[in-house]
Amino acid sequence: MADLKSKNWIVAKGLLFLVIALVSAFLILMEEPSLRVTALLLLLVWASCRFYYFLFYVLEHYVDPTMRYAGLWDLLMGMKKRTEESRPKIE
């Protein structure tokens, strides 16, 4: 699949992710409206954002500058490859 290059489509895609998140949060809160569920939902969103930041910024800028990848699958395959390369070869 080709990379998305149009700035307008990139912004539209980001806004669609925001709409999905807001509608999902609204539906969850309508299903079980309580302060506890609201707090847990906020913690889930916050922790997920921080984890995403860790994966796509912290690892590359503070841990290993050679760790560049396009997505989670790319990251997992790269880690698998590094693990296999670092194992001593038994012959």
C-alpha positions as CSV (number, residue, x, y, z in Angstrom):
1,M,0.0,0.0,0.0
2,A,1.3,3.4,-0.9
3,D,2.0,6.1,1.7
4,L,-0.6,8.8,2.2
5,K,0.9,12.1,0.9
6,S,-2.1,14.5,0.7
7,K,-2.1,16.8,3.6
8,N,-5.9,17.2,3.4
9,W,-6.4,13.4,3.6
10,I,-3.9,13.0,6.4
11,V,-5.9,15.6,8.4
12,A,-9.2,14.0,7.5
13,K,-7.8,10.6,8.7
14,G,-6.8,12.1,12.0
15,L,-10.2,13.7,12.4
16,L,-11.9,10.4,11.7
17,F,-9.8,8.8,14.4
18,L,-10.9,11.5,16.8
19,V,-14.6,11.0,15.8
20,I,-14.2,7.2,16.4
21,A,-12.7,7.8,19.8
22,L,-15.3,10.3,20.9
23,V,-18.3,8.2,19.7
24,S,-16.8,5.1,21.3
25,A,-16.3,6.9,24.6
26,F,-19.8,8.3,24.4
27,L,-21.3,4.8,23.8
28,I,-19.3,3.3,26.6
29,L,-20.5,6.0,29.0
30,M,-24.1,5.6,27.9
31,E,-23.8,1.8,28.5
32,E,-22.5,2.2,32.0
33,P,-22.7,5.9,33.2
34,S,-20.6,6.2,36.3
35,L,-17.7,8.1,37.6
36,R,-15.7,4.9,38.0
37,V,-16.2,4.0,34.3
38,T,-15.4,7.6,33.3
39,A,-12.2,7.6,35.3
40,L,-11.1,4.2,33.9
41,L,-11.8,5.3,30.4
42,L,-9.7,8.5,30.9
43,L,-6.9,6.4,32.3
44,L,-7.1,4.0,29.4
45,V,-6.9,6.8,26.8
46,W,-4.1,8.6,28.7
47,A,-2.0,5.4,29.1
48,S,-2.6,4.4,25.5
49,C,-1.4,7.8,24.3
50,R,1.7,7.6,26.5
51,F,2.5,4.1,25.2
52,Y,2.1,5.2,21.6
53,Y,4.5,8.1,22.3
54,F,7.0,5.7,23.9
55,L,6.9,3.3,21.0
56,F,7.1,5.9,18.2
57,Y,9.3,8.7,19.8
58,V,11.1,7.6,23.0
59,L,12.6,4.4,21.6
60,E,14.0,6.1,18.5
61,H,15.2,9.3,20.1
62,Y,16.4,8.1,23.5
63,V,17.0,4.4,23.3
64,D,18.3,3.5,19.9
65,P,18.3,6.0,16.9
66,T,18.5,3.0,14.5
67,M,15.0,1.9,15.6
68,R,12.9,3.3,12.8
69,Y,9.7,1.6,11.8
70,A,6.4,2.4,10.2
71,G,4.0,0.7,12.6
72,L,3.6,-1.9,15.4
73,W,4.0,-4.9,13.0
74,D,7.2,-3.4,11.7
75,L,8.4,-2.9,15.2
76,L,7.7,-6.5,16.2
77,M,9.4,-7.9,13.1
78,G,12.4,-5.6,13.7
79,M,12.7,-6.7,17.3
80,K,12.4,-10.4,16.3
81,K,15.1,-9.9,13.7
82,R,17.4,-8.2,16.2
83,T,16.8,-11.0,18.7
84,E,17.7,-13.6,16.1
85,E,20.8,-11.7,15.1
86,S,22.1,-11.3,18.6
87,R,21.8,-15.0,19.5
88,P,25.0,-16.9,19.3
89,K,25.0,-19.3,16.3
90,I,25.4,-22.9,17.3
91,E,27.0,-25.1,14.7
